Amino acid sequence: MNPNLSIKTAGLGLAALLLSAAAAFAQTTVTFQVDMSNNPLTAGQTVAASGTFDGWANLGSVLTNDPASANPNLYTGAYVDSSDGNGKGMDWQYRIISGGSVASYSGQDDNDNYCVTLPGGSLVLPVQFWDDDGAATTNSITFQVDMAEQLHLGKFDTSDGVYCQGSFEGWNDSFPLTNNPALNVTNAQGDITSLPYQGTYTAWSASPGAAAEYKFVFNNGSDQYEAPVSGDPDNNENRGLLNVTQVLPLVSYSDALFNNTVTNNVTFIIDMSVQTAVGNFDAATGSSVEIHGDYNGWGAGTTMTNSPADPNKNHYYFDYSYVGGAGTLAYFKYVIQPGTQWENVSASNSIGGNRWQMLESGNSTNGPVYFSDEGPGSLNSANFVTVSNCDVTFTVDMSPATNGTFNNGGPFILGFDNVYLNGLNGGVNNSYWTWGALDAPPPYEMTEISNTPLYTITLPINEGQGVNLTYKYGINGADDEASSGDNHSRYIRSFPTYSMPTDVFASQGSSTSAEQSFGNLTISNTSSNQVALSWLGRTGVFLQSTPSLNPPVVWTSLPATDGANLQVTQGPGNMPPAGYASTNYTVGSGSLFYRLAGPQ
């Protein structure tokens, strides 16, 4: 049982403890400058900058000109970026605003948004031209990358070629970088702690301040591209570049600073006993469990196996030797096949939804853990779909997408673009079909509701699946609602059919899209000795009462209030709100206290 909340029905008093945590970001004041000489504004038009710094505001952040200046077509504005962290990439573009709406978007030479790495403090961007259409100039740009950590990890050798590839040179190995041994730094142990490679590029002819993106690459038989964390958040974390004469700062390949490395031999163990008990996993009929993670770049999963030394055949093993910086984290997750059912790990055991292993010297064991952290306490049938034909209706409000930048940089167009639901592939919870317009299965395309921004779909959920569903919406089959792994989470609260409350596109993590299991027990009305109670309920959740909180406290269960017996409201617009149960109870002559109990 899980006591949730106690309410005394005589002399009612409620208290709430609200905890909030706000991410801290280094703020940078960014000054934007765009020259509209080749595309002058007409009466009633303004030009604005919009990007990650202002949450891609539809009308952007207005820039202004000085009509009396030498160049009245130069528009500028300074704005504080408190959304992107110091050392992270900031994306932006320019927009012409007319009549309270976006008339046109700027185009860039690299066919993507502008991007720079924020230094913290202040940043004055160079003068840029609308559509990068200024008179072409050629600038001297020096690139620098430190390969020390890659050498220390054994991934790189000084005989390997090092290159800078980018949109400015065609994304090929035509621009080599070289190491000057005089600049190398060696510590007392003989380790090279700084190994800079440098090169100056003078062949890029483009508009002043024009956009380009690039990455550092080394070739040990094939090109090995870095994976920096400071680049373009919307395009493979490519580093951003503007066409001005400059010496770019020395950065580490993949932003990985030199770090003493360790070898960590890890044994991973997953316990599949609960999934077997509820019929979600059956090795005898071909079910298998895989591990996916950083160890192979989140490529194809590795099938785990039983250990001859362990008599528990519900335990599955995988051994791997990590070599990396001491104290760094390696991420992973378990998946059931067939069906590619990703586990849904509890927040207390995950970072960003993934499990993790901190690298240390020597041998270690991770597990055994239960798939989706559903241990024996989860075997209560209320945690699983218990009917063979369970249909769940989903509805999403696409209004934010019509006003924002989602669909490859543009707004969602009602009646033209399509909406798909992903995450319940084949009726399996947290199982995804491959994102992409060419791969989007027709059965998961949602239907527009009567020329409104609401789209709906009804999908079957297989018996034995958990009632806590994890899913995501996408435009035209693309994974563009939020960052990868950032999903919606709601509960099926009654069988055999249930309509989820309306989701709002791109509202992951909000209270409207990440439901708690049950709770919110409240008194909405009292009259004479009657009390009206309501709560966020579901199958297996019920009221308990007691006349006194003085020890020994004896709670009496009220099974008639179980979600299996008392109707839990369905769909948006119902009173009480969707997912809620309600009832009236007679208090009698004394006081009664109520609480909710239910499955863990």
C-alpha positions as CSV (number, residue, x, y, z in Angstrom):
1,M,0.0,0.0,0.0
2,N,1.1,3.5,-0.7
3,P,-0.4,6.2,1.6
4,N,-0.8,9.3,-0.5
5,L,-2.7,12.0,1.4
6,S,-4.7,12.2,4.6
7,I,-7.7,14.5,4.8
8,K,-9.7,15.2,8.0
9,T,-13.3,15.9,7.1
10,A,-14.0,18.0,10.1
11,G,-12.0,21.2,10.5
12,L,-10.4,20.6,7.1
13,G,-6.8,21.8,6.6
14,L,-4.6,21.3,3.6
15,A,-0.9,22.0,3.2
16,A,1.4,21.6,0.2
17,L,5.2,21.6,-0.1
18,L,6.3,22.8,-3.5
19,L,9.8,22.1,-4.6
20,S,11.3,23.7,-7.7
21,A,14.7,23.6,-9.3
22,A,15.8,26.0,-12.0
23,A,18.7,25.2,-14.2
24,A,21.4,27.8,-13.9
25,F,22.8,29.2,-17.2
26,A,25.6,31.6,-17.7
27,Q,24.0,34.7,-19.3
28,T,25.5,36.2,-22.4
29,T,24.4,39.6,-23.8
30,V,24.4,39.1,-27.6
31,T,24.3,42.0,-30.0
32,F,22.8,41.1,-33.4
33,Q,23.6,43.1,-36.6
34,V,21.9,42.6,-40.0
35,D,22.4,44.7,-43.1
36,M,19.2,44.9,-45.2
37,S,20.7,47.1,-47.9
38,N,20.2,44.3,-50.5
39,N,16.7,43.7,-49.3
40,P,15.2,47.0,-47.9
41,L,12.2,46.8,-45.7
42,T,9.0,48.3,-46.9
43,A,6.4,50.4,-45.0
44,G,5.1,48.5,-42.0
45,Q,7.9,45.9,-41.9
46,T,10.4,45.2,-39.2
47,V,13.3,42.8,-39.0
48,A,13.8,40.5,-35.9
49,A,16.3,37.9,-34.7
50,S,14.8,34.7,-33.3
51,G,16.6,31.6,-32.0
52,T,17.4,29.5,-29.0
53,F,18.1,32.7,-27.0
54,D,14.4,33.7,-27.0
55,G,12.9,30.2,-27.3
56,W,12.4,30.7,-31.1
57,A,9.7,33.2,-30.5
58,N,7.4,33.4,-33.5
59,L,7.8,37.2,-34.1
60,G,11.3,37.1,-32.7
61,S,13.2,39.9,-30.9
62,V,12.9,43.2,-32.8
63,L,16.0,44.9,-34.2
64,T,16.1,48.7,-34.9
65,N,17.9,51.0,-37.3
66,D,19.1,54.6,-37.1
67,P,17.6,56.5,-40.2
68,A,20.2,59.3,-39.7
69,S,23.2,57.0,-39.7
70,A,25.6,56.3,-42.5
71,N,23.8,53.0,-43.2
72,P,20.1,53.3,-42.3
73,N,19.6,49.7,-43.5
74,L,21.7,48.4,-40.6
75,Y,19.4,46.9,-37.9
76,T,20.8,46.0,-34.5
77,G,19.7,44.9,-31.1
78,A,21.2,43.5,-27.9
79,Y,19.4,40.6,-26.0
80,V,20.4,38.5,-23.0
81,D,20.6,34.8,-23.7
82,S,19.8,33.0,-20.5
83,S,18.7,29.8,-22.2
84,D,21.9,28.5,-23.6
85,G,24.8,27.7,-21.3
86,N,28.2,29.2,-21.4
87,G,30.3,27.2,-23.9
88,K,27.1,25.9,-25.6
89,G,25.9,26.6,-29.1
90,M,23.3,29.4,-29.8
91,D,21.2,29.1,-32.9
92,W,19.4,32.0,-34.6
93,Q,18.0,33.3,-37.9
94,Y,16.5,36.6,-39.1
95,R,12.9,37.2,-39.9
96,I,10.9,40.0,-41.6
97,I,7.7,40.8,-39.7
98,S,4.7,42.4,-41.4
99,G,1.2,42.9,-40.1
100,G,1.9,41.0,-36.9
101,S,3.1,37.8,-38.7
102,V,6.3,36.4,-40.2
103,A,6.5,37.5,-43.9
104,S,9.8,35.7,-44.7
105,Y,12.7,33.9,-43.1
106,S,16.4,34.5,-43.9
107,G,18.3,31.9,-45.8
108,Q,21.9,31.0,-45.0
109,D,24.8,29.8,-47.1
110,D,24.9,26.5,-45.2
111,N,21.2,25.9,-45.5
112,D,20.9,25.9,-41.7
113,N,20.6,28.4,-38.8
114,Y,23.4,30.6,-37.8
115,C,25.3,29.1,-34.8
116,V,28.0,30.3,-32.5
117,T,29.5,29.1,-29.2
118,L,28.6,31.5,-26.3
119,P,31.6,32.9,-24.4
120,G,29.6,34.2,-21.5
121,G,29.6,37.9,-20.6
122,S,29.0,39.7,-23.9
123,L,29.2,38.9,-27.6
124,V,29.0,41.3,-30.5
125,L,28.2,39.5,-33.7
126,P,29.7,40.7,-37.0
127,V,27.5,42.6,-39.4
128,Q,25.6,40.0,-41.5
129,F,23.5,40.4,-44.6
130,W,20.0,39.1,-45.1
131,D,20.2,35.7,-46.9
132,D,24.0,36.0,-46.8
133,D,23.8,38.1,-49.9
134,G,26.5,40.7,-49.3
135,A,29.4,41.1,-51.6
136,A,31.7,38.1,-51.3
137,T,34.8,38.5,-49.2
138,T,37.7,36.0,-48.5
139,N,39.0,35.9,-44.9
140,S,41.8,34.2,-43.1
141,I,40.4,31.8,-40.5
142,T,42.6,29.7,-38.3
143,F,41.3,26.5,-36.8
144,Q,42.8,24.7,-33.7
145,V,41.9,21.3,-32.1
146,D,43.6,19.5,-29.2
147,M,44.0,15.7,-29.8
148,A,45.6,14.9,-26.4
149,E,42.7,13.0,-24.9
150,Q,42.1,11.0,-28.0
151,L,45.8,10.0,-28.0
152,H,45.6,9.1,-24.3
153,L,42.5,7.0,-24.9
154,G,44.3,5.1,-27.7
155,K,41.7,6.1,-30.3
156,F,44.1,8.4,-32.1
157,D,47.7,8.1,-33.3
158,T,50.0,10.9,-34.5
159,S,50.3,9.0,-37.8
160,D,46.6,9.6,-38.4
161,G,45.6,12.6,-40.5
162,V,43.7,15.4,-38.8
163,Y,41.3,17.6,-40.8
164,C,38.7,20.3,-40.5
165,Q,35.6,19.5,-42.6
166,G,32.7,21.9,-43.1
167,S,30.1,23.4,-45.4
168,F,32.7,26.1,-46.4
169,E,35.0,23.4,-48.1
170,G,32.5,20.7,-49.1
171,W,32.7,18.4,-46.1
172,N,35.8,16.4,-47.3
173,D,39.4,15.9,-46.3
174,S,40.7,18.8,-48.4
175,F,41.8,20.9,-45.4
176,P,44.5,19.1,-43.3
177,L,45.7,20.4,-39.9
178,T,49.2,19.9,-38.6
179,N,50.8,19.7,-35.2
180,N,53.7,21.9,-34.1
181,P,55.7,19.8,-31.6
182,A,56.9,23.0,-30.0
183,L,53.4,23.7,-28.7
184,N,52.9,20.2,-27.2
185,V,52.6,20.0,-23.4
186,T,53.8,16.9,-21.4
187,N,53.2,16.3,-17.7
188,A,55.6,14.8,-15.1
189,Q,54.4,11.3,-15.9
190,G,55.3,11.7,-19.6
191,D,51.7,12.0,-20.8
192,I,51.0,14.5,-23.5
193,T,48.3,16.7,-22.0
194,S,48.0,19.1,-24.9
195,L,48.5,18.1,-28.6
196,P,47.2,21.0,-30.8
197,Y,46.7,20.7,-34.5
198,Q,46.3,23.9,-36.5
199,G,45.5,25.2,-40.0
200,T,44.5,28.5,-41.7
201,Y,41.9,28.5,-44.4
202,T,41.9,31.3,-47.0
203,A,39.7,29.8,-49.8
204,W,36.2,30.5,-48.6
205,S,34.6,33.3,-50.5
206,A,31.2,34.3,-49.1
207,S,29.1,37.2,-47.7
208,P,30.6,38.9,-44.7
209,G,29.5,37.1,-41.6
210,A,28.0,34.3,-43.7
211,A,27.1,31.0,-41.9
212,A,29.0,27.7,-42.1
213,E,29.2,24.7,-39.9
214,Y,32.2,22.3,-39.4
215,K,33.7,19.5,-37.4
216,F,37.1,18.2,-36.7
217,V,37.9,14.7,-38.1
218,F,40.8,12.3,-37.9
219,N,41.4,9.5,-40.4
220,N,42.8,6.2,-39.2
221,G,41.7,4.3,-42.3
222,S,38.3,6.0,-42.4
223,D,37.0,9.4,-41.2
224,Q,36.2,9.6,-37.5
225,Y,34.0,12.6,-36.8
226,E,34.0,14.3,-33.4
227,A,30.9,14.6,-31.3
228,P,31.2,18.0,-29.5
229,V,28.7,19.2,-26.9
230,S,29.2,22.9,-27.8
231,G,27.8,22.9,-31.3
232,D,24.5,23.4,-33.1
233,P,21.8,21.7,-31.0
234,D,19.6,21.4,-34.1
235,N,22.1,19.8,-36.5
236,N,24.4,17.1,-35.2
237,E,26.2,19.5,-32.8
238,N,28.2,20.8,-35.7
239,R,30.4,23.7,-34.7
240,G,29.3,27.1,-36.0
241,L,31.4,29.5,-38.0
242,L,31.0,33.1,-39.4
243,N,32.9,34.5,-42.3
244,V,35.2,37.0,-40.6
245,T,39.0,37.1,-40.2
246,Q,39.7,35.3,-36.9
247,V,41.8,32.8,-35.0
248,L,39.3,30.4,-33.4
249,P,40.1,29.3,-29.9
250,L,41.8,26.0,-29.2
251,V,39.1,23.4,-28.5
252,S,39.4,19.7,-27.6
253,Y,38.3,17.1,-30.1
254,S,34.7,16.2,-29.1
255,D,35.1,18.7,-26.3
256,A,36.8,16.0,-24.3
257,L,39.5,17.5,-22.1
258,F,42.6,15.5,-21.2
259,N,41.6,13.2,-18.4
260,N,43.4,10.3,-16.7
261,T,41.8,7.2,-18.0
262,V,40.8,4.0,-16.3
263,T,39.7,0.5,-17.4
264,N,36.4,-0.5,-15.9
265,N,35.3,-4.1,-16.5
266,V,31.6,-4.0,-15.9
267,T,29.1,-7.0,-15.6
268,F,25.6,-5.8,-16.4
269,I,22.7,-8.0,-15.0
270,I,19.0,-7.5,-15.7
271,D,16.3,-9.5,-13.9
272,M,13.4,-10.4,-16.2
273,S,11.3,-12.3,-13.7
274,V,8.5,-9.8,-13.4
275,Q,8.2,-9.3,-17.2
276,T,8.0,-13.1,-17.5
277,A,5.3,-13.3,-14.8
278,V,3.1,-10.8,-16.5
279,G,3.5,-12.3,-19.9
280,N,5.6,-9.5,-21.4
281,F,8.7,-11.7,-21.8
282,D,8.9,-15.4,-22.7
283,A,12.3,-16.8,-23.6
284,A,10.8,-20.1,-24.6
285,T,8.9,-18.5,-27.4
286,G,11.7,-16.3,-28.7
287,S,11.8,-13.2,-26.4
288,S,15.3,-11.8,-25.8
289,V,16.6,-8.8,-23.9
290,E,19.3,-6.5,-25.3
291,I,21.5,-3.8,-23.9
292,H,22.0,-0.6,-25.9
293,G,24.3,2.3,-24.9
294,D,27.4,4.4,-25.3
295,Y,29.6,1.3,-25.5
296,N,28.8,1.0,-29.2
297,G,27.5,4.5,-29.9
298,W,23.9,3.4,-29.4
299,G,24.1,1.1,-32.4
300,A,22.5,-2.3,-32.7
301,G,21.9,-3.8,-29.3
302,T,23.8,-6.7,-27.8
303,T,21.7,-9.8,-26.8
304,M,22.2,-10.7,-23.2
305,T,22.5,-14.3,-22.0
306,N,22.1,-16.4,-18.9
307,S,25.2,-17.2,-16.8
308,P,26.1,-20.9,-16.2
309,A,27.3,-19.7,-12.7
310,D,23.9,-18.3,-11.8
311,P,21.0,-20.7,-11.3
312,N,18.5,-17.9,-11.7
313,K,17.5,-18.1,-15.4
314,N,15.6,-14.9,-15.2
315,H,19.0,-13.1,-14.9
316,Y,20.6,-12.0,-18.1
317,Y,24.3,-10.9,-18.4
318,F,26.6,-8.7,-20.5
319,D,30.3,-8.0,-19.8
320,Y,32.1,-5.0,-21.2
321,S,35.4,-3.2,-20.6
322,Y,35.1,0.6,-20.7
323,V,38.2,2.7,-21.2
324,G,37.6,6.3,-20.3
325,G,38.1,9.2,-18.0
326,A,37.8,8.3,-14.3
327,G,34.5,9.5,-12.9
328,T,32.8,9.9,-16.3
329,L,29.4,8.4,-17.0
330,A,28.6,5.8,-19.6
331,Y,24.9,5.5,-20.4
332,F,22.8,2.5,-21.4
333,K,19.3,1.0,-21.4
334,Y,17.6,-2.4,-21.8
335,V,15.3,-3.4,-24.6
336,I,12.9,-6.4,-25.1
337,Q,12.8,-8.1,-28.5
338,P,10.9,-8.7,-30.7
339,G,9.1,-5.4,-30.8
340,T,12.0,-3.1,-29.7
341,Q,10.3,-2.4,-26.3
342,W,12.6,0.1,-24.5
343,E,12.4,0.1,-20.8
344,N,11.0,3.1,-18.9
345,V,13.5,3.7,-16.1
346,S,12.5,5.5,-12.9
347,A,13.8,9.0,-12.5
348,S,15.7,8.0,-9.4
349,N,17.7,5.5,-11.3
350,S,18.3,7.4,-14.5
351,I,19.8,10.6,-16.0
352,G,17.9,11.8,-19.0
353,G,15.8,8.6,-19.0
354,N,18.9,6.4,-19.3
355,R,20.7,4.2,-16.8
356,W,24.3,5.0,-16.1
357,Q,27.6,3.5,-15.0
358,M,30.4,5.7,-13.5
359,L,33.8,4.6,-14.7
360,E,36.2,3.5,-12.1
361,S,39.4,1.4,-12.1
362,G,39.0,-2.3,-11.8
363,N,35.9,-4.6,-11.9
364,S,32.3,-3.7,-11.0
365,T,28.8,-5.1,-11.3
366,N,25.8,-3.1,-12.4
367,G,22.7,-5.0,-11.2
368,P,20.7,-7.1,-11.0
369,V,18.0,-4.5,-11.7
370,Y,14.4,-5.1,-12.9
371,F,13.3,-4.1,-16.4
372,S,11.7,-0.7,-16.2
373,D,12.4,-0.9,-12.5
374,E,9.2,-3.0,-12.1
375,G,10.1,-5.3,-9.2
376,P,7.9,-7.9,-7.4
377,G,6.0,-5.1,-5.8
378,S,4.8,-4.1,-9.3
379,L,3.1,-7.5,-9.8
380,N,-0.2,-6.0,-8.6
381,S,-2.4,-6.5,-11.7
382,A,-3.4,-2.8,-11.5
383,N,0.0,-2.0,-13.0
384,F,-0.7,-3.9,-16.2
385,V,-3.3,-4.1,-18.9
386,T,-5.5,-7.0,-17.9
387,V,-7.9,-7.2,-20.9
388,S,-7.2,-8.6,-24.3
389,N,-8.8,-5.7,-26.1
390,C,-7.7,-2.4,-24.6
391,D,-8.2,0.7,-26.8
392,V,-6.7,4.0,-25.8
393,T,-7.6,7.3,-27.5
394,F,-5.0,10.0,-27.8
395,T,-5.6,13.7,-28.7
396,V,-3.0,16.4,-29.2
397,D,-3.4,20.2,-29.6
398,M,-1.0,21.3,-32.4
399,S,-1.4,25.0,-31.7
400,P,2.1,25.6,-30.4
401,A,3.5,24.1,-33.7
402,T,1.4,26.5,-35.8
403,N,3.1,29.4,-34.0
404,G,6.6,27.9,-33.6
405,T,9.5,26.4,-35.5
406,F,9.2,22.7,-35.6
407,N,8.7,21.3,-39.1
408,N,12.2,21.6,-40.5
409,G,12.4,25.2,-39.4
410,G,8.9,26.3,-40.3
411,P,5.5,26.3,-38.7
412,F,3.0,23.5,-38.7
413,I,0.3,24.0,-41.4
414,L,-3.2,22.8,-40.5
415,G,-4.8,20.6,-43.2
416,F,-1.5,20.1,-45.0
417,D,1.1,18.6,-42.6
418,N,0.4,15.3,-40.9
419,V,0.7,14.3,-37.2
420,Y,1.9,10.9,-36.1
421,L,2.0,9.1,-32.7
422,N,5.0,7.0,-31.9
423,G,6.0,4.8,-28.9
424,L,3.2,2.2,-29.0
425,N,4.3,0.2,-32.1
426,G,2.4,-3.0,-32.4
427,G,0.6,-2.3,-29.1
428,V,3.8,-2.6,-27.2
429,N,4.5,0.2,-24.7
430,N,7.6,2.4,-25.3
431,S,8.3,0.7,-28.6
432,Y,9.1,3.0,-31.5
433,W,8.9,2.7,-35.3
434,T,11.8,4.4,-37.1
435,W,11.2,8.1,-37.3
436,G,11.1,9.6,-40.8
437,A,8.6,10.6,-43.4
438,L,9.4,7.5,-45.5
439,D,9.0,5.1,-42.5
440,A,6.0,6.6,-40.8
441,P,3.4,3.8,-40.7
442,P,-0.1,4.8,-41.9
443,P,-1.8,3.2,-38.9
444,Y,-0.1,5.8,-36.6
445,E,-1.2,8.9,-38.6
446,M,-3.7,11.0,-36.5
447,T,-6.9,12.5,-37.7
448,E,-7.7,16.2,-37.7
449,I,-10.8,17.0,-35.7
450,S,-13.1,19.3,-37.8
451,N,-10.6,21.9,-39.0
452,T,-9.3,22.5,-35.5
453,P,-5.7,22.2,-34.2
454,L,-6.7,19.0,-32.4
455,Y,-5.7,15.6,-33.8
456,T,-6.8,12.2,-32.5
457,I,-6.1,8.5,-32.8
458,T,-7.2,5.3,-31.1
459,L,-4.7,2.5,-30.7
460,P,-4.8,-1.0,-29.1
461,I,-2.5,-1.7,-26.2
462,N,-1.5,-5.3,-25.7
463,E,-2.5,-7.3,-22.6
464,G,0.4,-7.5,-20.2
465,Q,1.8,-4.0,-21.0
466,G,2.3,-1.5,-18.2
467,V,-0.5,1.0,-17.8
468,N,2.1,3.9,-17.6
469,L,2.4,4.7,-21.3
470,T,5.4,6.5,-22.9
471,Y,4.9,8.1,-26.3
472,K,5.7,11.1,-28.5
473,Y,4.1,13.0,-31.4
474,G,5.9,14.0,-34.6
475,I,5.2,16.2,-37.7
476,N,5.2,14.3,-41.0
477,G,7.0,11.3,-39.3
478,A,9.9,13.4,-37.9
479,D,11.1,13.3,-34.3
480,D,10.7,17.1,-34.0
481,E,8.4,17.5,-31.0
482,A,11.3,17.7,-28.5
483,S,14.8,16.3,-28.1
484,S,15.4,12.6,-28.4
485,G,14.1,10.6,-25.5
486,D,11.9,13.5,-24.2
487,N,8.5,11.9,-24.2
488,H,4.9,12.2,-22.8
489,S,3.9,9.9,-19.9
490,R,0.3,9.1,-19.0
491,Y,-1.6,6.3,-17.3
492,I,-4.5,4.1,-18.6
493,R,-6.9,4.6,-15.7
494,S,-9.8,2.3,-16.7
495,F,-10.5,-0.7,-18.9
496,P,-11.4,-1.8,-21.6
497,T,-11.3,1.7,-23.2
498,Y,-9.8,4.9,-22.1
499,S,-9.4,8.4,-23.5
500,M,-6.3,10.3,-22.5
501,P,-6.6,14.0,-21.6
502,T,-5.6,16.2,-24.5
503,D,-1.8,16.6,-24.8
504,V,-0.3,19.9,-26.0
505,F,2.4,19.5,-28.6
506,A,5.9,20.1,-27.2
507,S,4.7,20.2,-23.6
508,Q,6.8,17.3,-22.3
509,G,7.7,17.5,-18.7
510,S,4.9,19.8,-17.8
511,S,2.2,18.7,-15.2
512,T,-0.2,18.3,-18.1
513,S,1.9,15.7,-19.9
514,A,3.8,13.8,-17.2
515,E,1.1,12.3,-14.9
516,Q,1.7,10.9,-11.5
517,S,0.3,7.5,-10.7
518,F,-2.5,8.7,-8.4
519,G,-3.1,11.4,-5.8
520,N,-4.6,14.9,-5.6
521,L,-7.2,13.8,-3.0
522,T,-9.4,16.8,-2.3
523,I,-12.7,17.8,-0.7
524,S,-14.8,19.8,-3.1
525,N,-17.9,20.2,-1.0
526,T,-19.4,19.4,2.4
527,S,-23.0,19.6,3.4
528,S,-24.5,18.4,6.8
529,N,-22.6,15.2,7.5
530,Q,-21.8,14.4,3.8
531,V,-18.4,15.0,2.2
532,A,-17.6,15.0,-1.6
533,L,-14.2,13.6,-2.3
534,S,-12.4,13.5,-5.7
535,W,-8.9,12.2,-6.6
536,L,-6.7,11.2,-9.6
537,G,-7.5,7.5,-9.7
538,R,-7.1,4.3,-11.6
539,T,-7.6,0.6,-11.3
540,G,-6.2,-0.6,-8.0
541,V,-6.4,2.8,-6.3
542,F,-9.0,3.2,-3.5
543,L,-9.9,5.2,-0.4
544,Q,-9.1,4.3,3.2
545,S,-10.6,6.0,6.3
546,T,-9.9,6.1,10.0
547,P,-11.7,8.0,12.8
548,S,-8.4,9.0,14.5
549,L,-4.8,9.6,13.8
550,N,-3.7,8.8,17.3
551,P,-1.7,5.5,17.6
552,P,-2.5,2.8,17.0
553,V,-4.1,4.0,13.7
554,V,-6.4,1.5,12.0
555,W,-7.2,2.3,8.4
556,T,-10.3,0.8,6.9
557,S,-10.3,0.1,3.1
558,L,-13.3,1.2,1.0
559,P,-13.1,-1.2,-1.9
560,A,-16.1,0.3,-3.6
561,T,-13.9,3.3,-4.5
562,D,-11.4,1.2,-6.4
563,G,-11.0,2.4,-10.0
564,A,-12.0,-1.0,-11.0
565,N,-15.4,-0.4,-9.4
566,L,-15.9,3.3,-9.4
567,Q,-15.9,5.0,-12.9
568,V,-12.8,7.0,-13.6
569,T,-13.8,9.9,-16.0
570,Q,-12.6,9.7,-19.6
571,G,-11.4,12.3,-22.1
572,P,-11.1,16.0,-21.9
573,G,-14.0,18.3,-20.9
574,N,-15.5,16.0,-18.3
575,M,-16.2,17.1,-14.7
576,P,-14.3,16.3,-12.6
577,P,-11.3,16.4,-14.9
578,A,-10.3,13.4,-17.0
579,G,-8.7,10.7,-15.0
580,Y,-10.5,11.6,-11.8
581,A,-12.9,9.6,-9.6
582,S,-15.3,11.1,-7.1
583,T,-17.8,10.0,-4.5
584,N,-19.9,11.2,-1.5
585,Y,-19.3,9.8,2.0
586,T,-21.2,10.2,5.2
587,V,-19.0,11.4,8.0
588,G,-21.3,10.6,10.9
589,S,-21.1,12.2,14.3
590,G,-17.3,12.3,14.6
591,S,-14.3,13.1,12.4
592,L,-13.1,10.9,9.6
593,F,-9.7,11.0,8.0
594,Y,-9.2,9.7,4.4
595,R,-6.2,8.7,2.4
596,L,-5.5,7.0,-0.9
597,A,-3.9,3.6,-1.2
598,G,-2.8,1.8,-4.3
599,P,-0.1,-0.1,-6.2
600,Q,3.6,0.9,-5.9
